[in-house]
């Protein structure tokens, strides 16, 4: 029986009996602010509460492997959920792309980052923040971008690494780094960069950041987890995801 059919059956069952549950969701740091909004709408519609744990994708993977009680994983890549399925820690056929992320070079200083990212070659700055490329897909995308621009070697000594993309954003927001590569979702508001200055990195400079969701084995018999994943595919979630700078 396919995952889709199981979800439809569970939705039908839920319409006959009121019930509320708690779902433990691990989420990549870039998507945590959006998930908080989605979780509020999900609770309004279903009564189910989403408990959010955020961090770098690689670190969350390690926690899952070591027995963390997460039930749904919203990764910042497609590779990690697939790996969890191959290791029999996630349910095959449950994975799907819930968002495609965008990388942005951002500074909290107005007019510091130009519209073409030339600040990387000609700007005066001491620190360039990126997320740890070993654990955060947005960090990997930042390294790929710098390599495409032939800027990695000249800027290596200026790089400072955040544990995840949220911490990287904080480095720049606080002024500890003049600029950094962050997720567009962390600096966008009402369809535009809310403060400072930014260059939205062309998507041909890095591998597409396809962010996949997957049901973990800890919840394979938990119908509220299936309902949550179906909600993530629906119109309410889609609207919030697109408003936050992602595509699907």
C-alpha positions as CSV (number, residue, x, y, z in Angstrom):
1,X,0.0,0.0,0.0
2,X,1.4,3.4,-1.0
3,X,2.2,6.2,1.5
4,X,-0.4,8.4,-0.3
5,X,-3.2,5.8,0.2
6,X,-2.2,5.4,3.8
7,X,-2.4,9.1,4.4
8,X,-5.9,9.4,2.8
9,X,-7.2,6.6,5.0
10,X,-5.8,8.3,8.1
11,X,-7.4,11.6,7.1
12,X,-10.7,9.9,6.7
13,X,-10.4,8.2,10.1
14,X,-9.5,11.5,11.7
15,X,-12.7,13.1,10.4
16,X,-14.8,10.6,12.5
17,X,-13.0,10.9,15.8
18,X,-11.5,14.0,17.4
19,X,-7.9,13.4,18.5
20,X,-4.8,15.4,19.3
21,X,-1.2,14.3,19.2
22,X,2.4,15.7,19.5
23,X,4.8,15.2,16.6
24,X,8.6,15.5,17.1
25,X,10.1,17.2,14.1
26,X,13.8,17.7,13.4
27,X,14.3,20.6,10.9
28,X,17.3,22.2,9.2
29,X,18.0,25.5,10.7
30,X,17.2,27.5,7.6
31,X,13.6,26.3,7.6
32,X,12.9,26.6,11.3
33,X,11.3,30.0,11.2
34,X,8.9,28.9,8.4
35,X,8.1,25.7,10.2
36,X,7.0,27.6,13.2
37,X,4.4,29.4,11.1
38,X,3.3,26.1,9.4
39,X,3.1,24.4,12.8
40,X,0.7,27.1,14.1
41,X,-1.6,26.6,11.1
42,X,-1.4,22.8,11.4
43,X,-2.5,23.0,15.0
44,X,-5.4,25.2,14.1
45,X,-6.6,22.7,11.5
46,X,-5.9,19.4,13.2
47,X,-5.3,20.1,16.9
48,X,-1.9,18.3,16.6
49,X,1.2,20.0,18.1
50,X,4.5,20.1,16.4
51,X,7.6,20.1,18.7
52,X,10.5,21.6,16.7
53,X,14.2,20.8,17.1
54,X,16.5,22.7,14.7
55,X,20.1,22.4,13.7
56,X,22.5,21.6,10.9
57,X,21.4,18.8,8.7
58,X,24.5,16.7,9.4
59,X,24.2,17.1,13.1
60,X,20.5,16.2,13.1
61,X,21.4,13.1,11.1
62,X,23.9,12.1,13.7
63,X,21.3,12.5,16.4
64,X,18.8,10.4,14.5
65,X,21.4,7.6,14.1
66,X,22.1,7.8,17.8
67,X,18.5,7.3,18.7
68,X,17.1,10.8,19.1
69,X,13.3,10.5,19.4
70,X,12.4,12.5,16.2
71,X,9.5,11.3,14.1
72,X,9.8,13.5,11.0
73,X,12.9,15.0,9.5
74,X,12.9,18.1,7.3
75,X,16.4,18.1,5.8
76,X,18.3,20.8,3.9
77,X,19.2,18.3,1.3
78,X,17.9,15.3,-0.6
79,X,20.9,13.0,0.1
80,X,20.5,12.7,3.9
81,X,16.8,11.5,3.9
82,X,17.8,9.0,1.2
83,X,20.7,7.8,3.3
84,X,18.4,7.3,6.3
85,X,16.0,5.2,4.2
86,X,19.0,3.1,3.0
87,X,20.0,2.6,6.6
88,X,16.5,1.5,7.5
89,X,16.0,4.5,9.8
90,X,13.3,6.1,7.7
91,X,10.2,4.9,5.7
92,X,10.9,4.2,2.0
93,X,8.5,6.1,-0.3
94,X,7.7,8.8,2.3
95,X,10.4,11.3,1.1
96,X,9.5,14.3,-1.0
97,X,10.9,17.8,-1.7
98,X,9.1,20.3,0.4
99,X,11.2,23.3,-0.6
100,X,14.1,24.4,-2.8
101,X,16.3,26.9,-1.0
102,X,18.1,29.9,-2.4
103,X,21.5,31.1,-1.4
104,X,22.2,34.8,-0.8
105,X,25.3,36.9,-0.1
106,X,24.1,39.3,2.6
107,X,25.3,42.1,4.8
108,X,23.5,43.9,7.5
109,X,25.2,47.1,6.2
110,X,23.1,49.0,3.6
111,X,24.7,49.3,0.2
112,X,27.7,47.1,1.2
113,X,26.8,44.1,-1.1
114,X,26.3,45.1,-4.8
115,X,23.8,43.6,-7.2
116,X,26.4,41.4,-8.8
117,X,28.4,40.1,-5.9
118,X,31.5,42.1,-6.9
119,X,32.1,42.9,-3.3
120,X,33.8,39.5,-3.0
121,X,36.5,40.5,-5.4
122,X,36.8,44.3,-4.8
123,X,35.2,45.0,-1.4
124,X,37.1,45.8,1.8
125,X,36.1,43.3,4.5
126,X,37.7,41.2,7.2
127,X,35.3,38.3,7.6
128,X,33.0,36.3,5.3
129,X,30.7,34.0,7.1
130,X,29.6,30.6,5.8
131,X,27.9,27.6,7.4
132,X,30.0,24.5,8.0
133,X,30.1,22.8,4.6
134,X,30.6,19.4,6.4
135,X,27.2,19.5,8.1
136,X,25.2,22.3,6.4
137,X,24.1,22.1,2.7
138,X,24.0,25.9,2.5
139,X,27.7,25.9,3.5
140,X,28.4,23.4,0.7
141,X,26.6,25.8,-1.7
142,X,28.7,28.7,-0.5
143,X,31.9,26.8,-1.2
144,X,30.7,25.8,-4.7
145,X,29.8,29.4,-5.4
146,X,33.2,30.7,-4.3
147,X,34.9,28.0,-6.5
148,X,32.8,29.0,-9.5
149,X,33.9,32.6,-9.0
150,X,37.5,31.7,-8.5
151,X,37.3,33.4,-5.2
152,X,37.8,30.5,-2.7
153,X,41.5,30.6,-2.5
154,X,41.9,34.4,-2.2
155,X,39.2,34.5,0.5
156,X,40.1,31.3,2.5
157,X,41.8,33.3,5.3
158,X,38.7,35.5,5.7
159,X,36.2,32.7,6.1
160,X,34.4,32.2,9.5
161,X,32.2,29.2,9.9
162,X,28.9,28.9,11.7
163,X,27.7,25.6,13.1
164,X,24.5,26.0,11.0
165,X,23.0,28.6,8.8
166,X,21.1,30.3,11.6
167,X,24.4,30.9,13.5
168,X,26.0,32.1,10.3
169,X,23.2,34.6,9.9
170,X,23.8,35.7,13.4
171,X,27.4,36.3,12.7
172,X,26.5,38.8,10.0
173,X,23.5,40.3,11.8
174,X,25.6,41.1,14.8
175,X,28.4,42.7,12.8
176,X,31.0,40.0,13.7
177,X,31.2,39.4,10.0
178,X,30.7,42.1,7.5
179,X,29.0,39.7,5.1
180,X,28.1,36.1,4.6
181,X,26.4,33.4,2.6
182,X,23.0,32.7,4.2
183,X,19.6,31.3,3.2
184,X,17.4,33.8,1.5
185,X,14.6,32.7,3.8
186,X,16.4,34.2,6.8
187,X,16.6,37.7,5.4
188,X,13.4,38.1,3.3
189,X,10.2,39.8,4.4
190,X,7.2,40.5,2.2
191,X,9.0,39.3,-0.9
192,X,12.2,41.5,-0.4
193,X,15.3,41.6,1.6
194,X,14.2,43.3,4.8
195,X,17.4,45.1,5.8
196,X,21.0,45.6,4.8
197,X,22.1,44.7,1.3
198,X,22.2,41.4,-0.7
199,X,23.1,39.6,-3.8
200,X,20.8,36.6,-4.6
201,X,23.3,34.1,-5.9
202,X,22.5,32.8,-9.5
203,X,21.3,29.2,-9.2
204,X,23.8,28.0,-11.8
205,X,26.7,28.7,-9.4
206,X,25.7,25.9,-7.0
207,X,23.9,22.6,-6.9
208,X,20.2,23.1,-6.3
209,X,19.4,23.0,-2.6
210,X,16.5,20.5,-2.7
211,X,15.2,20.1,0.8
212,X,13.5,16.8,1.4
213,X,11.2,15.6,4.2
214,X,11.0,12.0,5.4
215,X,9.1,10.0,7.9
216,X,11.4,8.3,10.4
217,X,10.8,4.7,11.5
218,X,10.0,5.9,15.0
219,X,6.7,7.2,13.6
220,X,5.8,4.6,10.9
221,X,2.7,3.6,12.9
222,X,1.8,7.1,14.0
223,X,-1.0,8.5,11.9
224,X,-0.6,12.1,13.0
225,X,2.9,12.1,11.5
226,X,1.5,11.0,8.1
227,X,-1.1,13.8,8.4
228,X,1.6,16.4,9.1
229,X,3.6,15.3,6.0
230,X,0.5,15.6,3.9
231,X,-0.2,19.1,5.4
232,X,3.4,20.1,4.3
233,X,2.3,19.4,0.7
234,X,-0.9,21.4,0.9
235,X,-1.9,24.9,-0.1
236,X,-1.5,26.5,3.4
237,X,2.1,25.3,3.8
238,X,2.9,26.1,0.1
239,X,1.9,29.7,0.5
240,X,4.0,30.2,3.6
241,X,7.0,28.4,2.0
242,X,6.9,30.6,-1.1
243,X,6.5,33.7,0.9
244,X,9.7,32.9,2.7
245,X,11.8,32.8,-0.4
246,X,11.7,29.2,-1.4
247,X,10.4,27.5,-4.5
248,X,8.9,24.0,-4.6
